[in-house]
Amino acid sequence: MHFELVPPTGIGPLRIGMPRHEANTALLSLRAPSTTSPSDRPGRHVFRPSGLMISISCVRDRLESVELGRPSSTDDTPEDEQGHYFNSVLVARPGYYDGPTTPQGRTAP
């Protein structure tokens, strides 16, 4: 499967700013229909048979970020879900890392 990354717009059918219910549907469409992972968490992340994780984050019922990642070859315990190391890419809305703002639009202390 190939994904077109279009920062800051989105990845594949996942578009930054889309409503949560549409993002959940789009995320499920990226799941392999013949193979589901016990690690899948619909509405949060799914794993493809290749090991690729597709993760979404929503704030105020809108898609805020999409992350693609896969366990790194330097992960010495890939069967352990805690502590995975991932090679990944994140596409997010502009200002994603700026932190919270005050009602006046200034960065909070």
BELHU-V750774 format. One line per field, one symbol per residue. ss: DSSP state (h for helix, s for strand, l for the rest). phi: phi as a letter, one per 40 degrees, with the letter a starting at -180 (. if undefined). burial: + if it has 24 or more other ideal C-beta (glycine too) atoms within 12 Angstrom, else -. A space follows every 10 residues. Layout:
ss = ???
phi = ???
burial = ???
This chain:
ss = llllssllls sllsslllsh hhhhhhhhhl llllllllll slllssslll llsssssssl lsssssssss slllllllll lllllsssss ssllllllll slllllsll
phi = .bbccbccci bfccbdgcdd cccccccccc ccccbbcccd bdgbabbcdc gccbbbbbbf gbcbabbbaa dcccccbccc ccgdbbcabb bacdgdccgc bcdcgcccc
burial = ---------+ ++++++++-- --++-+++-+ +-------+- -+--++++-- ++++++++-- --+++++++- +--------- ---+-+---+ +++------- ---------
